[in-house]
Amino acid sequence: MNTRDPYDKIGHFMQGFVPALAAREVLRRGQFVRGRRMLAFLVVCVVLAISATYELIEWAAALALGQGADEFLGTQGDPWDTQSDMFFALIGAVAALLALSRLHDRQLRTVGVA
């Protein structure tokens, strides 16, 4: 385990938590998905797509600027930084779904969304 500050991982956790709520809102209000399991699966897929896109943009920026990944991306010597960033986004998405899905459904029912 390296001695990094936790702020990067907290940021990636939130990169999963917040988009999960937004994706769930869009999918529920638009009534695109009926089953709860399929809704959760698609929300996680959206979050991971956003996280992967972010990581690809970081990588492309490092290449375009001509800087090495360690200097630009702040991997601090961790070869698994990209994967762990995406894993923390996944944890954030699952946490949002577990903690807030019932509350979200109740709130949507009050505004007339089945």
Secondary structure, DSSP 8 states (H G I E B T S, - for coil): -----THHHHHHHHHHHHHHHHHHHHHHHTT---SHHHHHHHHHHHHHHHHHHHHHHHHHHHHHTT--HHHHH--TT-TTHHHHHHHHHHHHHHHHHHHHHHHHHHHHHHTT--
